[in-house]
């Protein structure tokens, strides 16, 4: 374990041997991605990178961003998940898998690498140094999840499976979105294949939606938790790690409006793309804003900048 200690400059982490249970020959670690291993939603960062490359139209990004913000702030109802399943990857329909994967690697290196929570990554490295395998378990598409796992030096990834035909994406999914109970089921199947003892395994997540996976393993850790998971972790005596605001966040939980931030950032990016593509239309619409409407736009712009 001597080589497993994280860098001392990592904010918000108090390293102790108890954080990574020792001597678990059949143990492994499972990490959620969005807001656990990475700031924000990985699929959103990917979609924004594709939009910047004019891979699809700007309003597709707006619709996608609004959907993601809704899921993060209101929770994933059964209807929401069906809608997401039906249109989750519509923007890559007809595209070659090899092309999308290559772009995914490029976008990760360009923008997503800087969004990895160093404290969470340190925990993953500590598990690896202790001889345990580490998997990402996420609703993001399998190919993108695997890129993230490869870049972080992890064992592998479990993600949502996108349907392909003749080497191209159909825009549909195979099975269900890897979310909630589906994550727990995928972890159980992996454990059976790999000969893991789930009682010796550890799981990390930020969301109350991952309770099925967290409850499945011997050790559960809430990382950057939402308010519901924070309360549940306190009740169950689970460890809480919050890297959002450094060490202070370990003592006082400061909620983060993830959905609002994602929405503001996505709309800003979309408007920027739209302005470059159609400056005359944008300026005409902007000039039409007067009186109370103009004031509301000013407030919205200030809020977007603050996000």
N, C-alpha and C positions, 0 to 999 in steps of 0.2 A: 504493500500500500504506500510505500514511501514515494513512489513516482506519481501517485494519483492525486496529490494535493493540487487544487486549482491555483491559478495565478493570484497573488496577494492583492492585486488591484481590483479584482472583481468585486463590485459593490453588492451588498445585500446577502452575502453568503458567509456563514459561520461554519467552517469546516470542522467536522468531528468524525470519528470512525463510525458513529451511529448512523450517519447519513447514508452510508453505503454498507449494508449488512455484510460482514465477512463470511468466508467459508460456506458458500452456497453452491455446491457443484452442479446442481440442477436448476439454478436460478437464472433469471434474465431480467432485463428492465424494458419497460414499454413506455414510450413518451408520446403524448399528444403533440401536435405541431403548432397549430394556430394559437398564439398568445401564451403558449407553454414553452416551446422551443424557439419560436419566431414571433417577433412583434407583428401583430395584425394577422390577416388571413393570407396564407401562401398562394391560394388560387387567385385572389384579388391582385396581389403583386405581379403574378404571372400574366393575368389578363391585362393589367395596365401596361406591362412591358410589350405585349402583343399589340395593344392599341397604339402605343408610341411608334411602332413599326408599321402602322397602317395595315395590320393583319386583319382587322375587321372595323366596321364603322363605329364612330364615337358613341352613337346612341345605344349600341349594344353594351358598351362599358357602363353607361349610366344605368340601364335596366339591370345589368348584372350586379352593380354596386348597391343599388337600392334593395335588391333581393338579399344580398349578403348582410346589409345593415339590419334589415328586418329580422333575419334569422338570429343575428347576434343579440339584438336588443329585446326582442319579444319571445325568443325561444323557438324551437322547431316543432311546430304542430304537425300532426299527421298530414294535413292538407299541404302545408308548406313543403314537407319533404317530398310528397308526390310531385308537386310542381317543380321542385328543384331537380328531381330525378328525370323528369320529362324534358328539361331544357338546360341541364347543368353544363353540357359541353356542346351546345348548339353552335357556338362560335368557332369550333374547330372541325365541324362537319365537312367532310370532303378533303381535308388536309392530310398530307402524308405523315405517318407516325414519325418517321425519321426526321422530317423537317421540324415538327413540333418539339421533339425531344432535343434536337440541336438548339432550337431557340430557347427552350427551357434552361439548358445549361448556360447559354449566353446571358439570359436574364438573371439567373441566379448569381452568376459571378459579378454582374454589373450592378445589381440593386439589392438582391435578397440576402447576400452574404453578410452585409452590414446590419441586417435586422435580426440576426441570431442573438438570443439572450446568452451572454457569455456565462452567466451563473448556471443556467440550465445545461449548457454544453459542458461545463465543468463537471456537473453531476454525471452526465453520460460518459465522459472520459474516465471518471473514477470507477464506474462499473466496468468499463472495458479493461482498465488497468488491473482490476481485481479478478479478471478472467471470465467475466460474464458477458453474454451477448446482449446487444442493445438494438431494439427495433423502434422505428417510428410507427405509430398507429393513428391514421388520420383519414378524414373524409375527402381530402384532396386527391386528385387522380393519381393512380399508382405510379405512372411515369415521373411525375413531378416529385412525388414523395421519395422515389428511389434516387433521384438526382440529389435531393437534400441529404438523404442518408449517405450517399457516396461522398459528397463534398465534406460531410462532417466526420467521415471515417467510421460510420456505424455499421452494424451487421446487416441491416436490411430495412425494408419498409412494408407495411401493409396499408394499402390505399384503395380508394374506389376504382373499380375496373371499368375502363371505357371500352365500348364495343368498337371493333375494327373489322374491315372487310377489304381484302386485296391491299393490305398495307395502308389503308386510310381510315380515319375516324368516321363513324356514322353519325356522331353527335348524340348517341344514346349510351346508356350504361348497361353493364352486365350485372344482373342481380340488383342489390340495393345500395344506397349510399352508405359508406362505412361510418356509421354514426350511432351513438347510443348503444342499444343492445347488440347491434351488428358488430360493433367493435369488440365487445366481450366475446361474441361467438367466434370472430376471427382469431382472437388471442387464444381461445380454447383449442381451436383447430391447429394453430401453430405449435402450441405446447404439446399436443399429442404427437405431431410429426417430429418435433425436436427432442422429445423425451424430457420436457421440463416439468418441474413440480411447481405449480402455481403458488403454493404456500411459501415457496422460497423466492418468488418473483416480486418485483416492485413496479408500480405504475405511477405515472406523473401526469397531471392534467390541471387545466385552469377552470374547467367548466363542470357545472352540476350535471350536464347532459352525459358526462362520462362516468357517472356513478356505477353503471353496470361493470365497466372495466375496472374501476378503482376497487370495487367491492369483491372482485374476483381473486385478487392477489393477496399475498401475506402482508405486504407493506404498501400503503397508499400515501402519496405525497401531493398536497395541493400546491400548485405553482402559479403565482399571479392569479389567485382564485377570484371568481366572481363572488358576489355577496352570499349567494345561496350555498356555494361549495365551501366558502370560508366558514359559515355557520355549521355546516355538516361536519367539516373537518374538526372544528372545535368540539362538537358533541361526541365525535368518535375517537378523539385523541390523536388524530393524524397530524403529521408534521406539516407545517405551512412554510413555504418559501416564496417570498415576494421580491422580485428583482426590479420592479417598476420604478421605485423611488429610493433605492439603496437601503441601507440598514434601518432607517426610520420606518420603512414600510413593514418591517418584521414586527414592530410593536403596535403600529396603528395602520389599519387597512384603509388605503385611500382608493376608492373605486375609480375605474377608468372607463370612460364612455367609448368603448371600442367601436360599437356600431356607428355612433355619430361621427367619430373620427374617420372611419373608413368611408362613410358616405360623403363627408366634406372633401376628403382627399380625392375620391373618385370623381365627384362632380367637378372639382377644380381641374383635374387632368383632362376630363372630357371637354370642358368648356375651352381649355387651352387648345386642344386639338381642333375643335370646331372653329375657333377663331382663326387658326392658321389656314384651315381649308376654305372657309367662307367668310373672310373679313368684312365684306360689304353687308352680308345678311346680319352678321353679329352686330355691326355698328348701327344698322337701322333699328334692330330690336332694342338695342341699348338706348338709342335716342327716344324710343317710344315710352320709356319709363319716366313718369312724372309724378309729382305729389306724393301721396302715401305709398304708392308702389315703389317709387324711387327710394324712399326711406327704408322700406322693408328690404330692398336689395342691398342697401348700404349695411344694414344690420347683419344680413346673411353673409356679406363679404367679410365683415369683421369676424364673425364666428368661424367662417371657413379658414381665415388666416390664423386664428387662435388654435384651431385643431392641428 
